[in-house]
Amino acid sequence: MKYNIWKDCRRVPLPELLDFIVDNRGKTVPTVNQNEACNVVLIATNCIRNENLYPVYEKIRFISEDTYKTWFRSHPIPGDIIFVNKGTPGRVCLCPDIIDFCIAQDMMAFRADSNKLYNKYLLAVLRSRMMQEQIRITSVGDTIPHFKKEFLKDLYIPVPPMEIQRIIGDYYYNLSQKIELNKKINENLEQQAQVIFKSWFVDFEPFGGAMPDDWRIGMLSEIAEISSGKRPPMRQADKTDNVYIPLVGAASVMGYTNESNHRDKILVIGRVGTHGIVQRFNVPCWTSDNTLVITSPYYEYTYQVLKQIDYTAMNRGSTQPLITQGDMNKAEILLPDEELILKYERLVGILFAQHEHNQSENVYLANLRDTLLPKLMNGEIDVSQVQI
């Protein structure tokens, strides 16, 4: 059965399909320090990304238990859809089964009327190119885009039979859930590598808690080569068939370009702006001119060493943080016995081989999901043939 939801279905204003809207906009919630007696996580709009199924914890703040109970009008519950309405309007995430966070201004949460709308279908539809474009052109504000609550009535959601909604919603959710599972596995693999590093090279547990006499403090340049990234030939925000090579910035992938300046296995840190985030790349990429690129025969050991460096101490910038190539070369690091480093490389290399496999699988799954979803929605694919 082929079903074009954009042509064959009636469209209903979003508010008419909802049971409730969580809306705490209008005033700034008071925050507390993390070490105070009771802390509840407060997520901001940067925690909501369309590439993630659930919110992520990035640059989070905290509130007191009393604020959590008394300041907010309401809180989201599992299954609600969180919607960003300011800054990057239209980003949406699903609330997980266990919610250990709260949302404040610049976001809302939608609670679908289960008799009319399947919440996972709503997530998929809101992330579709059709709806994202509608949200973009409906938003106001030149410098900071803002999607006002009253604009929700202008978002017309196609409403197919519930059976079709479930097929589309479950298809999107199950692939996204597998991606999330792979991410969690990779987090665990990273933690294992860090535990081994700390045991061997920080706590010296195999050596009775003391650093062996033949180990020494040296410079990063003794085990690694450091170079600067370069300004890309061109860039665009989204990946396309012709422009798909990651453009690497100081903290993350900034966009995509059509050429690469690295095809080897590299580590990347920020040179200008953001410092302290270490990125791994083993695929063609373009490292931008706000990065430093590190190569080393001791890749896994160097990766952990880079995460131990105090970048604040070597900052040369006044208005904007800056680290020079020369300062990185002279960064002091532990130089242990080479045999033990190689043992660490072999052991942790096995962990990160699985890590890279999971990352590659996630790229495949995301491409599959995002390529087939529009075809499911516009009737190119028979929804009855979809195997969830």
C-alpha positions in Angstrom: 0.0 0.0 0.0 1.5 3.3 -1.1 0.5 6.3 0.8 1.5 9.9 0.0 0.9 11.7 3.3 1.4 15.1 1.8 -1.3 14.6 -0.9 -3.6 11.9 0.3 -4.2 13.0 3.9 -6.1 15.8 5.5 -3.8 18.3 7.3 -4.7 19.5 10.8 -3.2 22.4 12.7 -0.7 21.0 15.2 -2.4 22.3 18.4 -5.6 20.4 17.5 -3.6 17.1 17.6 -2.1 17.7 21.1 -3.3 16.9 24.6 -1.0 19.4 26.2 1.9 21.9 25.6 4.6 22.3 28.2 5.5 26.0 28.0 7.8 27.7 30.5 8.8 30.6 28.3 8.9 34.2 29.4 11.4 34.4 32.3 14.8 33.1 33.2 14.9 30.2 35.7 17.3 30.7 38.7 20.2 28.2 38.6 22.6 26.9 41.3 26.1 25.5 41.4 26.4 21.8 40.8 27.8 21.1 44.2 24.8 22.4 46.1 22.7 20.1 48.1 20.2 19.1 45.4 20.8 19.4 41.7 18.3 18.9 38.8 19.7 19.1 35.3 18.4 22.1 33.2 18.9 21.5 29.5 19.1 24.3 27.0 18.4 24.5 23.3 21.9 23.3 22.4 21.0 19.9 23.9 18.3 19.4 21.3 19.6 18.2 17.9 17.9 16.6 15.0 20.7 14.0 14.6 20.0 12.7 18.1 16.9 10.8 19.2 17.0 12.1 22.8 18.4 15.3 24.4 22.1 15.3 25.1 23.9 16.8 28.1 26.1 19.6 26.8 26.9 22.8 28.7 24.1 22.0 31.1 23.1 24.0 34.2 21.5 23.0 37.4 18.5 24.1 39.5 17.4 23.4 43.1 14.7 20.9 44.0 12.6 23.7 45.2 12.9 25.6 41.9 12.0 22.4 40.1 8.8 22.0 42.1 7.6 25.6 42.3 9.0 27.7 39.4 7.8 25.8 36.4 4.3 25.7 35.0 4.7 22.1 34.0 7.3 19.4 33.0 7.6 17.0 30.1 6.8 13.4 30.5 8.2 10.3 28.6 7.1 10.3 25.0 6.7 14.1 24.7 8.4 15.9 21.8 10.7 18.7 22.8 10.6 21.6 20.3 13.1 24.4 20.1 11.5 27.7 19.3 14.3 30.2 19.5 17.8 30.3 18.0 17.4 27.1 15.9 13.7 26.7 15.6 12.4 23.3 14.7 15.0 21.1 16.3 13.1 18.3 18.1 13.9 15.4 20.3 11.9 12.6 22.0 11.7 12.5 25.8 13.1 9.2 27.0 11.4 6.7 29.3 13.3 8.1 32.3 13.5 11.9 32.5 16.2 13.3 34.7 16.1 16.9 33.3 13.8 19.8 32.9 13.4 22.4 30.2 12.9 26.1 30.5 12.6 29.0 28.1 13.2 28.8 24.4 11.7 25.3 24.2 8.3 23.7 24.4 7.2 20.1 24.7 4.3 18.6 22.8 2.1 15.8 24.2 0.3 14.1 21.4 -3.4 13.1 21.6 -2.9 9.4 21.3 -6.4 9.0 19.7 -5.3 11.2 16.8 -1.6 11.2 16.6 1.3 8.7 17.2 4.1 10.6 19.0 6.9 8.8 17.1 5.2 9.7 13.8 5.0 13.3 15.0 8.8 13.3 15.7 9.4 11.9 12.1 7.1 14.4 10.5 8.5 17.4 12.3 12.0 16.4 11.2 11.0 16.0 7.6 12.4 18.5 5.1 8.9 19.7 4.3 8.1 20.6 7.9 11.6 21.9 8.7 11.3 24.3 5.7 7.8 25.4 6.8 9.2 26.1 10.3 12.1 28.1 8.9 10.0 30.4 6.7 7.4 30.9 9.5 10.0 32.0 12.1 10.7 35.7 12.6 13.9 37.6 13.5 17.0 38.2 11.4 19.8 37.7 14.0 18.0 35.3 16.4 15.2 33.3 14.6 12.1 32.9 16.8 9.2 30.6 16.2 6.4 32.0 18.4 3.8 29.8 20.1 1.0 31.3 18.2 2.7 30.1 14.9 1.9 26.5 15.9 -1.6 26.8 14.4 0.1 27.4 11.1 1.9 24.1 11.2 -0.5 21.7 9.4 0.4 18.1 10.1 -0.7 15.4 7.6 -2.8 12.8 9.5 -2.9 9.4 7.8 -4.7 6.4 9.4 -3.1 5.3 12.7 -1.7 2.1 11.1 0.3 4.2 8.7 1.4 6.6 11.4 2.8 3.6 13.4 4.7 2.1 10.5 6.4 5.5 9.7 7.0 6.4 13.3 8.4 3.0 14.3 10.6 2.9 11.2 12.1 6.2 12.2 12.3 5.4 15.9 13.8 1.9 15.6 16.7 3.0 13.3 17.3 6.0 15.5 17.3 3.8 18.6 19.9 1.5 17.1 22.1 4.6 16.5 21.7 5.6 20.1 22.6 2.1 21.3 25.8 2.2 19.2 26.6 5.6 20.7 26.2 4.2 24.3 28.4 1.2 23.4 31.1 3.6 22.1 30.9 5.7 25.3 31.5 2.5 27.2 34.5 1.6 25.0 35.9 5.1 25.5 35.6 4.7 29.3 37.4 1.3 29.2 40.3 2.9 27.3 40.4 5.7 29.8 40.4 3.3 32.8 43.3 1.4 31.4 45.3 4.6 30.7 44.7 5.9 34.2 45.7 2.6 35.8 48.9 2.3 33.8 50.1 5.8 33.2 48.5 8.0 36.0 48.1 5.7 39.1 51.0 3.4 38.1 49.0 0.4 39.5 51.1 -2.3 37.7 54.2 -0.7 39.4 52.9 -0.5 43.0 51.7 3.1 42.7 55.0 4.7 41.8 56.4 5.8 38.4 59.2 3.5 37.2 62.7 5.0 37.3 63.3 4.7 33.6 60.2 6.7 32.7 60.5 10.5 32.2 58.7 13.7 31.4 59.3 14.9 27.9 57.6 17.0 25.2 54.7 16.1 22.9 56.9 16.6 19.8 58.9 13.5 20.8 56.0 11.2 20.0 53.8 13.3 17.6 53.9 15.7 14.7 51.7 18.8 14.9 50.5 21.0 12.0 47.8 23.6 11.4 44.6 23.1 9.5 43.8 25.3 6.5 40.9 27.4 5.2 38.5 25.2 3.2 38.0 25.8 -0.5 34.2 25.9 0.0 31.7 24.8 2.7 28.0 24.2 3.2 25.9 23.3 6.2 24.4 20.0 5.0 25.8 16.9 3.3 24.8 16.2 -0.3 25.8 13.6 -2.9 28.5 15.9 -4.3 29.6 17.7 -1.1 30.1 15.1 1.7 33.6 15.5 3.2 33.5 16.6 6.8 34.8 20.1 7.5 36.4 19.8 11.0 36.3 22.7 13.4 37.8 23.2 16.8 35.0 21.3 18.6 33.0 19.4 16.0 32.2 19.0 12.3 31.2 22.5 11.1 29.8 21.4 7.7 30.9 19.8 4.5 33.2 20.4 1.6 34.1 18.7 -1.6 37.9 18.3 -1.0 40.0 16.8 1.8 43.4 17.9 3.2 43.8 14.7 5.2 43.2 11.0 4.4 45.4 9.6 7.2 44.5 8.7 10.8 44.6 12.0 12.7 43.7 13.7 16.0 42.3 17.2 15.9 42.2 19.9 18.7 41.2 23.5 18.6 43.8 26.1 17.8 41.5 29.2 18.0 38.3 29.4 20.0 37.4 26.1 21.7 40.2 24.2 23.4 40.3 20.8 25.1 38.1 18.7 22.8 40.0 15.9 21.1 38.5 14.6 17.9 39.5 11.3 16.1 39.3 11.0 12.3 40.2 8.0 10.1 38.3 9.1 7.0 39.0 11.8 4.4 38.3 15.2 5.9 39.2 18.9 5.8 40.7 20.3 9.0 39.9 24.0 9.1 42.3 26.8 10.0 41.1 27.0 13.6 42.5 23.6 14.3 45.7 21.8 15.1 46.3 18.3 13.5 48.3 15.7 15.4 49.7 12.5 13.9 51.6 9.8 15.9 52.7 6.2 15.6 51.3 5.9 19.2 47.8 7.0 18.2 45.8 5.7 21.2 48.3 6.8 23.8 48.5 10.3 22.2 44.7 10.5 22.1 44.6 10.0 25.9 47.6 12.3 26.5 45.9 15.1 24.6 42.9 14.9 26.9 45.2 15.3 30.0 46.8 18.6 28.8 45.9 21.9 30.6 45.2 24.0 27.5 44.2 27.0 29.7 47.8 27.3 30.9 49.1 27.7 27.3 46.4 30.1 26.1 48.0 33.2 24.3 44.8 34.9 23.3 43.4 38.0 24.9 40.0 38.4 23.2 39.8 34.9 21.8 41.6 31.7 23.1 44.6 30.8 21.1 47.1 28.0 21.2 50.2 28.0 19.0 51.8 25.0 17.2 55.0 25.7 19.0 53.4 25.6 22.4 51.8 22.3 21.6 55.1 20.9 20.5 56.6 21.8 23.9 53.7 20.5 26.0 55.0 18.3 28.8 53.8 14.7 28.7 54.8 11.4 30.3 57.1 9.3 28.2 56.9 5.7 29.6 58.6 2.5 28.4 57.9 2.1 24.7 57.0 -1.6 25.2 54.2 -0.7 27.5 52.9 2.0 25.1 52.8 -0.6 22.3 51.0 -3.0 24.6 48.4 -0.2 25.3 48.1 0.5 21.5 47.3 -3.2 20.8 44.8 -3.6 23.7 43.0 -0.3 23.2 43.2 -0.6 19.4 40.9 -3.6 19.6 38.4 -1.5 21.6 38.5 1.4 19.1 38.2 -0.9 16.1 34.8 -1.8 17.4 34.2 1.9 18.1 35.0 2.7 14.5 32.8 -0.1 13.3 29.9 1.3 15.3 30.5 4.8 14.0 30.4 3.5 10.4 27.2 1.5 11.1 25.7 4.7 12.5 26.5 6.6 9.3 24.9 3.8 7.2 21.8 3.7 9.5 21.3 7.5 9.5 21.7 7.6 5.7 19.2 4.7 5.3 16.7 6.4 7.7 17.0 9.8 6.2 16.9 8.5 2.6 14.0 6.2 2.9 11.8 8.3 5.2 10.8 10.8 2.5 10.0 7.9 0.2 7.8 6.4 2.8 6.0 9.7 3.3 5.5 10.6 -0.4 4.3 7.1 -1.5 7.4 6.0 -3.4 7.7 3.0 -1.0 4.9 0.7 -0.1 4.5 1.1 3.6 3.0 -2.4 4.0 6.4 -3.8 2.8 8.4 -2.1 5.5 10.0 -4.5 8.0 10.5 -2.9 11.4 
